[in-house]
Amino acid sequence: MARHTDKSASRFREAPDPRFWRLNRSIDFDRHLAPYDVAQSRAHARALNRIGVIADDELPKLDEGLAAIAGELEAGEFVFEPGDEDIHMAVERRLGALIGELAGKLHTGRSRNDQVATDICMAVMDASARAQARIAAAMAELLRLAEAHRDWTMPGYTHLQRAQPVYLGHHLLSWFWMLSRDFDRFAAARRAAAVMPLGAGALAGVNWEIDRRAVAADLGFDSVTVNSLDSTSNRDMVLDYLSAASICLTHLSRVGSELVIWSSTEFSFARLSEPFTSGSSIMPQKQNPDSAELLRAKAPRVIGDFTTLLGVLHALPLTWTRSRSSTRSRRSRHPSR
């Protein structure tokens, strides 16, 4: 088994037990942060160059090495090794293999604590933006359908009993307005994540005059955090994202439920497209609304992620703890810093 690769390993005389190592390493879970970790490292290298820590002739070597790693990751050619404890150390190890000892300079002025917090913020910003784009596309399609069916009459329901007549276009727009609120919630999650924690260090800042605002602008952040203790411990942006996702999936599950009802023989209001349905091996007349049913089934899983993270974070003291490291992913396990 590989020797523990943490920079604090020099104080240990024995290698970790293999079972403990498997429990603690998070690379199998946080490898999805790799593109953000590389982008952050490239911006950090430029910041270190601006204050003279990295020389002008060293910066291109670092950037080319990190660009090569980004290419390997995108192509699926990056090889993770057994000694890679987390994504930060995997990238640093590979950079060292590509450019030598110069790679060690990159850790100047940052800690894995503020590094992973920044990676997570970047991931939440991207995920929120993707969710907004997909919601916007769904809303545009609902507008198109509502316009096409603005005068199609149908029964409106209370208690799933016929109540008053409405137009199909009106009903479709009710789905539109549910999604519009989801769009706003993901926008709020993106804003919460757009405050860069890099520069907080392990918990009390760093002894280097790095221009944090320049790095933030370089990485697409709106601003920088103010309190270093809060910076390394904050995971509210993940809660904000999961809350928005939970509510959105709840809305989609309601839409799915209505589509299941509408496509039933008893209602016969709609027929789902064949590529999104399934049949039966012994009942050939059936067309099952699996896609709509799965919309209902997915919502509790996301809600479960949200409540799990609340459980992980509740009552945690500042700043870094083992429990906090589990916010990297649903099942992440990582040693304390």
N, C-alpha and C positions, 0 to 999 in steps of 0.2 A: 504494500500500500504506500502511496505517496506520503511524504512528510507533510505535515501541516504547513500551508503556505502563507498563513497570516504573518504580517510584519511583526507581530508580537511573539512569534513562535520562538524567538531566541531565548526567552525566559523559561521555556519548557525543556525538560530533559528527555521526555518520552513523547513518542508519537501518539496521536489520539487513537483510541480503540476503533477498529474498523466499523463497528456498529454505531458508535457515536459519530464518526465521520459521515456515515450515510444519513444519519438523522439530521445532522447540522448543515450539510452542504445544500445550497439552494439553487445550484446551476440548472437543475432539471426543471425548475419552475420560473426562474427569473431570466432565462435566456431570451425571452421575448422582449426584454428591455434592451437588447444588444444594439439596435440601430440608434436608440436615444443615447446610450452610453458612449458610443463612438462619436456621435455628433457633439455631445457635451464635451468630450475630451478634445476634439479639434478646436472648439471655441475656447476651452481652457488653455490650450497651448498658445493660442493667439494672445490671450490675456497675459500669460506669463512672458511672452515675447515683448509685450508693450512695457513691462516693468524691468526688463533686462535679465530675468531668470533664464530664459531660453534665448540663445543668441540668434541673430538673423540667419546665420548659415545652418543652424540646427532646426529651425522651424519647418523648412521644406521637408526635411527628412522625417520629422514627426508626422507631418500632415500626409505625406505620401504613404507612410506606414499605416496610418489610421484609415486612409482612403482604400488601401489594399485590403484591410480587414473588413471594411464596409462592403467591398465587392465580394469577398469570400462569404460573408453572411448572407448577402442578397442572393448569391448563386447557390447557397446551401452547401458550400465547400468548406466552411469553417469547422475545424476538428476540435471538439471539446475533449479535454483530457481528464483522467481520474483525479488529478490533483487540483483541478479548477474548483475552487470553493464557491465562487459566485461569478456573475457576469463581469464584474469589474476586474477581478483577478484573471479571468480568462482572456479578456482583451489586453490587459497589461502583459501577461505572459506571452501572448502571440506577438505583441508589438516588440517585446524584447528579442524574440527570435528573429524578427525581421530587421531591426535596426540596432540591436545591441544595447549597451548600458544607457544610452541616451534616453531610452524609454522610461527609466526610473525618475527622470526629472518631472515627468508628467504628474506625479502624485504630489508635487509641491503645492502647498496652499489649498489643499482640499482633503477631506476625509471620506471614507466610504459612506459615512452617515449622511452628509449633505449631498454626496454624489447620488446615492440611491433615491433620496427624496426628490432630487432634480429629475432623475430618470422617470420617476413615477408621475411627476407633474407633467412632463412632456408627453408621456403615454396617455394621460387623462385628457390633455388638450387635443391630441390627435383623435382619440376615441370619441370625444364629444363632437368634434368637427365632422367625423364620419357619420355619426348618428344624425346630426342636423341635416347633412346632405341627403341622407336616405329618407328622413322624415319630409323634407322639402319636396322630394320627388313623389312621395306618396300623396302629399297634399295637392300637388299639381294634378295628379291623376284623378283624385277625388273631385277637384274642381271641374275637370273635363267631364267626368261622368255625371256630376250634378247638373251641369249645363245641358247635357244631352237628355237627361231625364227630369228636367225641372217641372214638367207638367204630367208626369206619370203618377196616377193616383194609387195609393196603397193604404191599408189600414194601419193606424198607429195603435200602440198597445200600452196598457198598464196591467201589471200582474200577469203578463202574457195573455191577456184577454183583449179582444178587439174593443177599442175605445172610440177614437175619432179618426176621420180620414185625413191623410197628409199626402204630400208628394214625395216620391222616391228621392228627388233631388234634395229636398229638405232633410230627409233622413241621412243621406250621404254626407251632407254638410255638417251633421252632428259629429260624424267621425272626423271630419276635417278640423273642427274646433278643438276636439280632444287632442289631436296631434299638434295643433298650434301651441297648446300649453306645454306639451312635451318638448317641442322645439325650444321654447323659452327656458325650460328647466335645464336642458343640455347646454344652452348658452351660458347659463349661470354656473354650471359645473366647469365649463371652459374658463370662465373668468376667475373662478376660485383657484384653478390650477395654474393660471398665468402669472403667478407671483413667484419668482425664482428664489429657492432656498440656498443655492450654491454660494459659498462664502461663509456659511455658518460653522464650517469645520465639524469637529466631532460633537461639539455642543456650545463652545464659547468663542467662536470666531477663529480667524487665522492671523498670523503675524506677517502678512504680506499685503501691500497696498494694491490689491487687484481692483480694477474698475468693474465692479459688479454690474452696474447699469449697462456698460458696454457689452458685457457677456450676455446679459439678459436680452438686449436688443438683437444680438447675434443669433440667439437661439429662439427668438420669437416670443419671448415673455413680455408682458405689459409693464411689470415693475419688479422690485426685489423685496424680499422679506425684511423686517425691521429687527425682530428679536431672535437671536440665534437659538435659544432654548426651544422656542416654539417652532422654529424652522425645521429642526431635525426630528421633532416629534409629531408634527402636524401630518395627518392623513385625512383631513376633512374633505379634501378634494375628491378622494376616492369614495367617501360616503356620499358626497353630492352627486357623483356620477352614478353610483349604484342606486341611489334614491330616484334619480331621473329615469334610469333604466327600469327600475321596478314599477314605477307608475306607468311608463310607456308600455311595458309588457302587459300590465293589467288592462290598459286600454285596448291593446291588440287582442288580448284574450276575450274581451267583451265583443269585439268585432268578429272574432272567430266563432264565438258562440252563436251570434246572430246568423252567420253564414251557414253554420251547421243546421240551424232551425230552418232557415229559408230554403236550403237545398233539399230538405226532407220531402218525401212524397206527400205528406200531410199538408205542408205549406205550398211547395212547388213555386216559390217566388223567384228562385234562381237556380241555375245549373253551373256548377264550377267547371272550369276548363279541365279537360281530360288529363293533361300533363301534371295537374296538381291533385289528382284523385287516384284512388286505387280500386281494384275490383275484388271479386271473390272467386275462389277456385271451384266452389260448388253452387254458387248463386250468380250466374252470369248477368242477371239483370241489374245487379247492384253497381252503384258508383259512389264510393265512400269518400266523404270530405276530409281526408286525412290531414291535408295542409291546414285547414281551419281548426281541426281538433288539436293539432300540434301547437298552434298559437296559444291555445288554452293551457297546454301542458308545460310550455316553456316558462311561463310567468312565475310559478312557485319556485323554480330553480334560481332565478335571478333574485327574487325576494329573499330566498334563503341565503344567498351570498351577502346581501345587504345586512341581514340580521346577524349573520356570522361575524362580519367585520365589526359591527357594533359590539358584539360580545367580546371580541379580541381587544378592542380599544378601551372598553369601559374601565374606569378606575386605574388606568396605567399612570404611574408617576413619570415625571419628566426625567431624562429625555429619551435615551435609547434603551430598549429592553428587548429580550428575546421575543416577547409577544408582539412587539411592534414590527419585527421583521416579517411576521406572517402576513403583513399587508401587501407583500410583494405579489402574491397571487393567492388563489383560494386555498392551496395546500402548502404554501411555502414554509420551509423551516430553515432558520439561519442562526448562526451563533451571535451572541451579543457582541457589540463592538467594544 
